[in-house]
Amino acid sequence: MKERYYKIGEVSEMLGIEQYTLRYLENSLQLKIKRNEKGERLYTESDIDTLRLVLKLKEKGLNTTAIKMALENVEESQVTDLVPEEDRSYQLPAEVISLAQKIIEQNDELIRMNKELERRIDELERKIEKRNEEREKRIDEFLRLWRAEQEGRNKSWFSKLVGK
């Protein structure tokens, strides 16, 4: 049976995404999409399955770099052997799902750690602000006492004697 090829417009419509998104995914993920003699992209069922996988991983919150790593870890033969041809569009290879879940968990852990660091930074900023306020109060008090002392020194001996 001859392999069917789809043009970018057909794939765009099938997947519900814009053509420029397909071109972006091809470039950023370094997908090997065949081209005809005119340079038009020709997508196979396998290419479309890969794109479906990419879109599923994007839905799960993975960025392009993580998806690229996941695709590099899954060989083409494993993808086609794991899932029967008719079910391929609905199932993801177990290894990719596992890898995606690990990446999502790591991402969640990094987000949690980032929030904790932000909380600590806020706490330290409040402590610094409080110490600065206390230091300013002490400086103001010192200046007030120093000015009072200076005023006392500037009085003549007669005004000190009389108390004015």
VOPA-227659 format. One line per field, with one value per atom (N, C-alpha, C): residue number from 1; residue in one letter; atom name; x, y, z. Coordinates in nm, 4 decimals. Layout:
N
nr	(NUM  ...);
rest	(a  ...);
atom	(CA  ...);
east	(X  ...);
north	(Y  ...);
up	(Z  ...);
//
This chain:
164
nr	(1  1  1  2  2  2  3  3  3  4  4  4  5  5  5  6  6  6  7  7  7  8  8  8  9  9  9  10  10  10  11  11  11  12  12  12  13  13  13  14  14  14  15  15  15  16  16  16  17  17  17  18  18  18  19  19  19  20  20  20  21  21  21  22  22  22  23  23  23  24  24  24  25  25  25  26  26  26  27  27  27  28  28  28  29  29  29  30  30  30  31  31  31  32  32  32  33  33  33  34  34  34  35  35  35  36  36  36  37  37  37  38  38  38  39  39  39  40  40  40  41  41  41  42  42  42  43  43  43  44  44  44  45  45  45  46  46  46  47  47  47  48  48  48  49  49  49  50  50  50  51  51  51  52  52  52  53  53  53  54  54  54  55  55  55  56  56  56  57  57  57  58  58  58  59  59  59  60  60  60  61  61  61  62  62  62  63  63  63  64  64  64  65  65  65  66  66  66  67  67  67  68  68  68  69  69  69  70  70  70  71  71  71  72  72  72  73  73  73  74  74  74  75  75  75  76  76  76  77  77  77  78  78  78  79  79  79  80  80  80  81  81  81  82  82  82  83  83  83  84  84  84  85  85  85  86  86  86  87  87  87  88  88  88  89  89  89  90  90  90  91  91  91  92  92  92  93  93  93  94  94  94  95  95  95  96  96  96  97  97  97  98  98  98  99  99  99  100  100  100  101  101  101  102  102  102  103  103  103  104  104  104  105  105  105  106  106  106  107  107  107  108  108  108  109  109  109  110  110  110  111  111  111  112  112  112  113  113  113  114  114  114  115  115  115  116  116  116  117  117  117  118  118  118  119  119  119  120  120  120  121  121  121  122  122  122  123  123  123  124  124  124  125  125  125  126  126  126  127  127  127  128  128  128  129  129  129  130  130  130  131  131  131  132  132  132  133  133  133  134  134  134  135  135  135  136  136  136  137  137  137  138  138  138  139  139  139  140  140  140  141  141  141  142  142  142  143  143  143  144  144  144  145  145  145  146  146  146  147  147  147  148  148  148  149  149  149  150  150  150  151  151  151  152  152  152  153  153  153  154  154  154  155  155  155  156  156  156  157  157  157  158  158  158  159  159  159  160  160  160  161  161  161  162  162  162  163  163  163  164  164  164);
rest	(m  m  m  k  k  k  e  e  e  r  r  r  y  y  y  y  y  y  k  k  k  i  i  i  g  g  g  e  e  e  v  v  v  s  s  s  e  e  e  m  m  m  l  l  l  g  g  g  i  i  i  e  e  e  q  q  q  y  y  y  t  t  t  l  l  l  r  r  r  y  y  y  l  l  l  e  e  e  n  n  n  s  s  s  l  l  l  q  q  q  l  l  l  k  k  k  i  i  i  k  k  k  r  r  r  n  n  n  e  e  e  k  k  k  g  g  g  e  e  e  r  r  r  l  l  l  y  y  y  t  t  t  e  e  e  s  s  s  d  d  d  i  i  i  d  d  d  t  t  t  l  l  l  r  r  r  l  l  l  v  v  v  l  l  l  k  k  k  l  l  l  k  k  k  e  e  e  k  k  k  g  g  g  l  l  l  n  n  n  t  t  t  t  t  t  a  a  a  i  i  i  k  k  k  m  m  m  a  a  a  l  l  l  e  e  e  n  n  n  v  v  v  e  e  e  e  e  e  s  s  s  q  q  q  v  v  v  t  t  t  d  d  d  l  l  l  v  v  v  p  p  p  e  e  e  e  e  e  d  d  d  r  r  r  s  s  s  y  y  y  q  q  q  l  l  l  p  p  p  a  a  a  e  e  e  v  v  v  i  i  i  s  s  s  l  l  l  a  a  a  q  q  q  k  k  k  i  i  i  i  i  i  e  e  e  q  q  q  n  n  n  d  d  d  e  e  e  l  l  l  i  i  i  r  r  r  m  m  m  n  n  n  k  k  k  e  e  e  l  l  l  e  e  e  r  r  r  r  r  r  i  i  i  d  d  d  e  e  e  l  l  l  e  e  e  r  r  r  k  k  k  i  i  i  e  e  e  k  k  k  r  r  r  n  n  n  e  e  e  e  e  e  r  r  r  e  e  e  k  k  k  r  r  r  i  i  i  d  d  d  e  e  e  f  f  f  l  l  l  r  r  r  l  l  l  w  w  w  r  r  r  a  a  a  e  e  e  q  q  q  e  e  e  g  g  g  r  r  r  n  n  n  k  k  k  s  s  s  w  w  w  f  f  f  s  s  s  k  k  k  l  l  l  v  v  v  g  g  g  k  k  k);
atom	(N  CA  C  N  CA  C  N  CA  C  N  CA  C  N  CA  C  N  CA  C  N  CA  C  N  CA  C  N  CA  C  N  CA  C  N  CA  C  N  CA  C  N  CA  C  N  CA  C  N  CA  C  N  CA  C  N  CA  C  N  CA  C  N  CA  C  N  CA  C  N  CA  C  N  CA  C  N  CA  C  N  CA  C  N  CA  C  N  CA  C  N  CA  C  N  CA  C  N  CA  C  N  CA  C  N  CA  C  N  CA  C  N  CA  C  N  CA  C  N  CA  C  N  CA  C  N  CA  C  N  CA  C  N  CA  C  N  CA  C  N  CA  C  N  CA  C  N  CA  C  N  CA  C  N  CA  C  N  CA  C  N  CA  C  N  CA  C  N  CA  C  N  CA  C  N  CA  C  N  CA  C  N  CA  C  N  CA  C  N  CA  C  N  CA  C  N  CA  C  N  CA  C  N  CA  C  N  CA  C  N  CA  C  N  CA  C  N  CA  C  N  CA  C  N  CA  C  N  CA  C  N  CA  C  N  CA  C  N  CA  C  N  CA  C  N  CA  C  N  CA  C  N  CA  C  N  CA  C  N  CA  C  N  CA  C  N  CA  C  N  CA  C  N  CA  C  N  CA  C  N  CA  C  N  CA  C  N  CA  C  N  CA  C  N  CA  C  N  CA  C  N  CA  C  N  CA  C  N  CA  C  N  CA  C  N  CA  C  N  CA  C  N  CA  C  N  CA  C  N  CA  C  N  CA  C  N  CA  C  N  CA  C  N  CA  C  N  CA  C  N  CA  C  N  CA  C  N  CA  C  N  CA  C  N  CA  C  N  CA  C  N  CA  C  N  CA  C  N  CA  C  N  CA  C  N  CA  C  N  CA  C  N  CA  C  N  CA  C  N  CA  C  N  CA  C  N  CA  C  N  CA  C  N  CA  C  N  CA  C  N  CA  C  N  CA  C  N  CA  C  N  CA  C  N  CA  C  N  CA  C  N  CA  C  N  CA  C  N  CA  C  N  CA  C  N  CA  C  N  CA  C  N  CA  C  N  CA  C  N  CA  C  N  CA  C  N  CA  C  N  CA  C  N  CA  C  N  CA  C  N  CA  C  N  CA  C  N  CA  C  N  CA  C  N  CA  C  N  CA  C  N  CA  C  N  CA  C  N  CA  C  N  CA  C  N  CA  C  N  CA  C  N  CA  C  N  CA  C  N  CA  C  N  CA  C  N  CA  C  N  CA  C  N  CA  C  N  CA  C  N  CA  C  N  CA  C  N  CA  C  N  CA  C);
east	(0.0847  0.0000  0.0890  0.0532  0.1314  0.1052  0.2145  0.2017  0.1366  0.0434  -0.0279  0.0481  0.0558  0.1207  0.0175  0.0351  -0.0546  0.0248  -0.0393  0.0256  0.0000  0.0726  0.0685  -0.0720  -0.1477  -0.2841  -0.3745  -0.3597  -0.4404  -0.4054  -0.2770  -0.2327  -0.2772  -0.2669  -0.3103  -0.4575  -0.5380  -0.6817  -0.7076  -0.6349  -0.6533  -0.6234  -0.5165  -0.4720  -0.5320  -0.5948  -0.6559  -0.5545  -0.4430  -0.3416  -0.3043  -0.2444  -0.2056  -0.0846  -0.0723  0.0403  0.1736  0.1755  0.3017  0.3442  0.2467  0.2796  0.3472  0.2966  0.3601  0.5037  0.5241  0.6599  0.7500  0.6949  0.7719  0.8116  0.7159  0.7452  0.8504  0.8387  0.9373  1.0775  1.0885  1.2199  1.2720  1.1888  1.2365  1.2649  1.1882  1.2082  1.2954  1.3361  1.4195  1.3570  1.2273  1.1570  1.2002  1.2073  1.2482  1.1223  1.0696  0.9504  0.9964  0.9433  0.9803  0.9263  0.9898  0.9452  0.9419  0.8518  0.8476  0.9455  0.9462  1.0414  1.0170  0.8977  0.8674  0.9068  0.9480  0.9852  0.8687  0.7532  0.6362  0.6520  0.6079  0.6178  0.5171  0.5629  0.4771  0.4795  0.3666  0.3575  0.3044  0.3690  0.3218  0.2345  0.1715  0.0929  0.1828  0.3039  0.3993  0.4322  0.4504  0.4770  0.3591  0.2400  0.1189  0.1063  0.1389  0.1373  0.2370  0.3551  0.4564  0.4046  0.3400  0.2848  0.1734  0.0914  -0.0132  0.0508  0.1566  0.2302  0.2848  0.3438  0.3989  0.2890  0.1734  0.0629  0.0120  0.0065  -0.0353  0.0630  0.1926  0.2936  0.2876  0.2592  0.2436  0.1235  0.0146  -0.1047  -0.0718  0.0204  0.0582  0.1557  0.1938  0.2765  0.4244  0.4646  0.6062  0.6439  0.7637  0.8113  0.8779  0.9162  0.9711  1.0997  1.1832  1.3091  1.2832  1.1902  1.1577  1.0967  1.0128  0.9513  1.0587  1.1515  1.2603  1.3399  1.3680  1.4402  1.3595  1.2286  1.1431  1.1431  1.1357  1.1359  1.2696  1.3772  1.5091  1.5238  1.4560  1.4674  1.3805  1.2887  1.1998  1.2372  1.2800  1.3176  1.1924  1.2032  1.0898  1.0335  1.1184  1.0697  0.9859  1.0239  0.9465  0.8086  0.7994  0.6702  0.5773  0.6262  0.5385  0.5105  0.6046  0.5836  0.4901  0.4893  0.4090  0.2599  0.2242  0.0839  0.0415  -0.0697  -0.1195  -0.1531  -0.1422  -0.1612  -0.2930  -0.4034  -0.5337  -0.5479  -0.4714  -0.4820  -0.3749  -0.2835  -0.1670  -0.2029  -0.3085  -0.3426  -0.3996  -0.4403  -0.5054  -0.4179  -0.3105  -0.2272  -0.0864  -0.0257  0.1130  0.1997  0.3192  0.4083  0.4313  0.4338  0.4470  0.5748  0.6825  0.8097  0.8009  0.7336  0.7192  0.6304  0.5236  0.4347  0.5107  0.5870  0.6657  0.7661  0.8360  0.9336  0.8646  0.7511  0.6771  0.6318  0.5853  0.5425  0.6592  0.7757  0.8940  0.9310  0.9253  0.9588  0.8581  0.7311  0.6272  0.6485  0.6811  0.7065  0.8265  0.9322  1.0496  1.0136  0.9335  0.8880  0.8082  0.7170  0.6364  0.7247  0.8252  0.9175  0.9956  1.0406  1.1123  1.0220  0.8973  0.8023  0.7813  0.7664  0.7489  0.8718  0.9897  1.1128  1.1245  1.0845  1.0890  0.9961  0.8761  0.7825  0.8389  0.9029  0.9633  1.0746  1.1569  1.2637  1.2062  1.1001  1.0359  0.9823  0.9234  0.8714  0.9857  1.0970  1.2127  1.2698  1.2767  1.3266  1.2365  1.1043  1.0106  1.0308  1.0489  1.0702  1.1986  1.3050  1.4319  1.4203  1.3485  1.3290  1.2541  1.1534  1.0804  1.1733  1.2580  1.3521  1.4497  1.5005  1.5940  1.5252  1.4035  1.3280  1.3066  1.2716  1.2501  1.3797  1.4914  1.6197  1.6587  1.6330  1.6630  1.5807  1.4529  1.3679  1.4202  1.4581  1.5123  1.6413  1.7275  1.8535  1.8267  1.7312  1.6971  1.6443  1.5640  1.5135  1.6287  1.7237  1.8390  1.9238  1.9424  2.0198  1.9488  1.8161  1.7391  1.7500  1.7409  1.7527  1.8925  1.9949  2.1319  2.1490  2.0974  2.1076  2.0340  1.9172  1.8405  1.9210  1.9791  2.0601  2.1847  2.2484  2.3683  2.3356  2.2227  2.1822  2.1511  2.0851  2.0541  2.1829  2.2791  2.4074  2.4795  2.4731  2.5386  2.4737  2.3429  2.2737  2.3165  2.3356  2.3802  2.5215  2.6065  2.7437  2.7501  2.6603  2.6643  2.6098  2.5482  2.4964  2.6131  2.5962  2.7009  2.6966  2.8068  2.8126  2.7096  2.6750  2.5774  2.4366  2.3999  2.2666  2.2543  2.3668  2.3641  2.3415  2.4021  2.3911  2.2486  2.1933  2.0591  1.9537  1.9907  1.8974  1.8157  1.8638  1.7926  1.8669);
north	(-0.1180  0.0000  0.1240  0.2176  0.3397  0.4338  0.4938  0.5856  0.7153  0.7645  0.8890  1.0058  1.1133  1.2361  1.3475  1.4315  1.5442  1.6734  1.7747  1.9060  1.9829  2.0910  2.1666  2.2175  2.2572  2.3058  2.1972  2.0751  1.9629  1.9279  1.9242  1.8908  1.9990  2.1227  2.2347  2.2194  2.1848  2.1667  2.0441  1.9345  1.8112  1.8331  1.9072  1.9257  2.0496  2.1343  2.2550  2.3593  2.3669  2.4681  2.5421  2.6569  2.7389  2.6791  2.7130  2.6633  2.7144  2.8402  2.8930  2.8175  2.7641  2.6845  2.5541  2.4937  2.3719  2.3992  2.5110  2.5457  2.5715  2.6407  2.6677  2.5370  2.4451  2.3177  2.2393  2.2403  2.1697  2.2259  2.3577  2.4204  2.4042  2.4331  2.4314  2.2904  2.1927  2.0544  1.9755  2.0415  1.9796  1.8506  1.8607  1.7460  1.7281  1.6046  1.5731  1.5519  1.6589  1.6531  1.6483  1.5502  1.5382  1.6570  1.6822  1.7890  1.7349  1.7922  1.7540  1.8394  1.8218  1.8952  2.0458  2.0895  2.2331  2.2894  2.2027  2.2473  2.2479  2.1976  2.1930  2.0769  2.0993  1.9961  1.8849  1.7610  1.6436  1.5644  1.5642  1.4993  1.3572  1.2635  1.1254  1.1074  0.9903  0.9589  0.9624  0.9136  0.9134  1.0563  1.1459  1.2866  1.3473  1.3146  1.3682  1.3134  1.1839  1.1254  1.1962  1.2245  1.2966  1.4346  1.5023  1.6356  1.6277  1.5236  1.5052  1.4871  1.4075  1.3865  1.5190  1.5969  1.7274  1.8157  1.8190  1.9028  1.8541  1.7216  1.6671  1.7091  1.7005  1.7385  1.8877  1.9676  2.1125  2.1383  2.0641  2.0776  2.0447  1.9514  1.9111  2.0083  2.1127  2.2174  2.2105  2.1221  2.1123  2.2204  2.2722  2.3705  2.2978  2.3733  2.3150  2.2373  2.2882  2.2199  2.0831  2.0774  1.9503  1.8525  1.9031  1.8166  1.7620  1.8470  1.8028  1.6906  1.7069  1.6028  1.4733  1.4850  1.3665  1.2954  1.3720  1.3116  1.2449  1.3041  1.2452  1.1125  1.0973  0.9743  0.8609  0.8925  0.7900  0.7658  0.6479  0.6167  0.5930  0.6182  0.6044  0.4628  0.3627  0.2247  0.1955  0.2530  0.2308  0.2924  0.4081  0.4752  0.3906  0.3385  0.2618  0.1229  0.0626  -0.0713  -0.0724  0.0330  0.0352  0.0470  0.1166  0.1493  0.1005  0.0252  -0.0149  0.1088  0.0946  0.2067  0.2801  0.2062  0.2714  0.3458  0.3060  0.3699  0.4753  0.4918  0.5760  0.7203  0.7722  0.9127  0.9369  0.8334  0.8521  0.8137  0.7377  0.6919  0.7466  0.7708  0.8151  0.6996  0.6872  0.5815  0.5965  0.4840  0.4852  0.5544  0.5355  0.5971  0.7493  0.7998  0.9448  1.0005  0.9295  0.9744  0.9772  0.8726  0.8668  0.9812  1.0037  1.1124  1.2476  1.2642  1.3898  1.4122  1.3067  1.3196  1.3570  1.2979  1.3330  1.4794  1.5228  1.6623  1.7553  1.7208  1.8031  1.8066  1.6919  1.6878  1.7745  1.7657  1.8497  1.9966  2.0259  2.1635  2.2126  2.1292  2.1659  2.1881  2.1021  2.1159  2.2467  2.2797  2.4060  2.5257  2.5169  2.6252  2.6391  2.5250  2.5281  2.5896  2.5484  2.6024  2.7521  2.7928  2.9345  3.0157  2.9636  3.0335  3.0440  2.9363  2.9375  3.0417  3.0478  3.1482  3.2895  3.3095  3.4412  3.4787  3.3807  3.4059  3.4453  3.3733  3.4043  3.5421  3.5745  3.7067  3.8154  3.7971  3.8956  3.9112  3.7990  3.8025  3.8787  3.8504  3.9206  4.0694  4.1024  4.2439  4.3163  4.2495  4.3104  4.3309  4.2322  4.2453  4.3596  4.3685  4.4768  4.6115  4.6213  4.7470  4.7854  4.6878  4.7144  4.7628  4.6972  4.7390  4.8779  4.9074  5.0414  5.1484  5.1175  5.2128  5.2345  5.1258  5.1381  5.2189  5.1938  5.2672  5.4160  5.4469  5.5866  5.6549  5.5833  5.6403  5.6698  5.5765  5.5984  5.7150  5.7262  5.8381  5.9698  5.9714  6.0931  6.1314  6.0335  6.0588  6.1105  6.0492  6.0946  6.2392  6.2712  6.4081  6.5075  6.4678  6.5557  6.5836  6.4790  6.4977  6.5810  6.5574  6.6312  6.7792  6.8081  6.9481  7.0154  6.9406  6.9973  7.0283  6.9407  6.9636  7.0832  7.0936  7.2056  7.3386  7.3381  7.4605  7.4997  7.4005  7.4266  7.4830  7.4425  7.4916  7.6337  7.6677  7.7992  7.9111  7.8755  7.9790  8.0450  8.1699  8.2413  8.1972  8.2213  8.1800  8.2550  8.3780  8.4556  8.3962  8.3564  8.2994  8.1633  8.0894  7.9624  7.9871  8.0939  8.1274  8.1715  8.2508  8.3033  8.1979  8.1031  7.9977  8.0315  8.1197  8.1545  8.1075);
up	(0.0000  0.0000  0.0000  -0.0839  -0.0993  0.0186  0.0684  0.1820  0.1360  0.2160  0.1836  0.2428  0.1651  0.2098  0.2200  0.3194  0.3419  0.3295  0.2728  0.2627  0.3919  0.4089  0.5340  0.5663  0.4654  0.4881  0.5435  0.4895  0.5368  0.6818  0.7106  0.8469  0.9442  0.9011  0.9841  1.0210  0.9218  0.9457  1.0334  1.0075  1.0857  1.2338  1.2608  1.3992  1.4650  1.3852  1.4409  1.4839  1.4125  1.4432  1.3149  1.3314  1.2169  1.1454  1.0173  0.9380  0.9921  1.0363  1.0896  1.2155  1.2909  1.4093  1.3678  1.2602  1.2094  1.1656  1.0964  1.0524  1.1735  1.2740  1.3962  1.4648  1.4793  1.5452  1.4672  1.3339  1.2516  1.2757  1.2772  1.2953  1.4375  1.5368  1.6751  1.7258  1.6775  1.7217  1.6245  1.5177  1.4142  1.3620  1.3283  1.2719  1.1270  1.0833  0.9463  0.8618  0.8067  0.7223  0.5769  0.5018  0.3602  0.2823  0.1686  0.0786  -0.0638  -0.1429  -0.2841  -0.3637  -0.4948  -0.5786  -0.5766  -0.5394  -0.5283  -0.3914  -0.3001  -0.1664  -0.0683  -0.1120  -0.0235  0.0749  0.1964  0.2990  0.2701  0.2899  0.2731  0.4034  0.4734  0.6039  0.5879  0.6570  0.6603  0.7845  0.7938  0.9142  1.0378  1.0216  1.1327  1.1767  1.0795  1.1120  1.1876  1.1430  1.2073  1.3493  1.3664  1.5013  1.5924  1.5387  1.6164  1.6550  1.5616  1.5906  1.6946  1.6872  1.7893  1.9272  1.9296  2.0545  2.1072  2.0196  2.0582  2.1164  2.0507  2.0990  2.2345  2.2537  2.3843  2.4934  2.4623  2.5613  2.5907  2.4891  2.5110  2.6020  2.5811  2.6661  2.8115  2.8314  2.9675  3.0311  2.9563  3.0152  2.9819  2.8935  2.8587  2.7585  2.7727  2.6757  2.5593  2.4585  2.3365  2.3633  2.4510  2.4818  2.5444  2.6382  2.7037  2.6038  2.5147  2.4137  2.3200  2.2830  2.1949  2.2613  2.3915  2.4650  2.4677  2.4889  2.4935  2.3586  2.2512  2.1179  2.0868  2.1335  2.1098  2.1826  2.2965  2.3752  2.3224  2.2349  2.1813  2.0355  2.0052  1.8680  1.7857  1.6571  1.5656  1.5694  1.5774  1.5778  1.7014  1.8155  1.9375  1.9241  1.8622  1.8472  1.7632  1.6507  1.5626  1.6178  1.6916  1.7454  1.8653  1.9441  2.0666  2.0396  1.9346  1.9127  1.7749  1.7674  1.6360  1.5516  1.4199  1.3273  1.3514  1.3709  1.3855  1.5186  1.6215  1.7528  1.7767  1.6854  1.7088  1.7421  1.6846  1.7071  1.8465  1.9160  2.0455  2.1638  2.1405  2.2509  2.2364  2.3488  2.3505  2.3979  2.3453  2.3939  2.5441  2.6129  2.7591  2.8039  2.7306  2.7686  2.7617  2.6593  2.6442  2.7547  2.7858  2.8929  3.0250  3.0507  3.1741  3.1803  3.0705  3.0652  3.0832  3.0177  3.0297  3.1737  3.2394  3.3785  3.4689  3.4439  3.5236  3.5030  3.3794  3.3499  3.4158  3.4101  3.4733  3.6246  3.6846  3.8291  3.8655  3.7854  3.8103  3.7955  3.6959  3.6735  3.7940  3.8422  3.9591  4.0816  4.0991  4.2125  4.2019  4.0814  4.0615  4.0901  4.0495  4.0766  4.2271  4.2967  4.4420  4.5093  4.4659  4.5234  4.4951  4.3773  4.3406  4.4303  4.4564  4.5446  4.6862  4.7328  4.8661  4.8728  4.7696  4.7661  4.7630  4.6872  4.6836  4.8214  4.8918  5.0260  5.1192  5.1105  5.1955  5.1629  5.0369  4.9962  5.0525  5.0420  5.0973  5.2475  5.3166  5.4616  5.4953  5.4222  5.4458  5.4133  5.3094  5.2755  5.3869  5.4454  5.5576  5.6773  5.7073  5.8189  5.7940  5.6735  5.6396  5.6532  5.6055  5.6153  5.7615  5.8444  5.9872  6.0527  6.0220  6.0793  6.0311  5.9066  5.8544  5.9258  5.9507  6.0226  6.1645  6.2315  6.3673  6.3669  6.2698  6.2602  6.2349  6.1488  6.1217  6.2472  6.3265  6.4514  6.5471  6.5583  6.6465  6.5984  6.4688  6.4134  6.4416  6.4212  6.4496  6.5967  6.6858  6.8293  6.8626  6.8054  6.8270  6.7800  6.6620  6.6096  6.6993  6.7495  6.8387  6.9652  7.0248  7.1455  7.1166  7.0054  6.9683  6.9478  6.8812  6.8611  6.9942  7.0821  7.2141  7.2901  7.2807  7.3464  7.2847  7.1522  7.0840  7.1222  7.1353  7.1768  7.3176  7.4027  7.5395  7.5430  7.4551  7.4496  7.3954  7.3093  7.2454  7.3348  7.4442  7.5338  7.6073  7.6319  7.7075  7.8538  7.9254  8.0650  8.1482  8.1057  8.1802  8.1635  8.0374  8.0161  8.0844  8.0939  8.1657  8.3147  8.3661  8.5071  8.5390  8.4521  8.4745  8.4384  8.3484  8.3117  8.1899  8.1074  7.9846  7.8648);
//
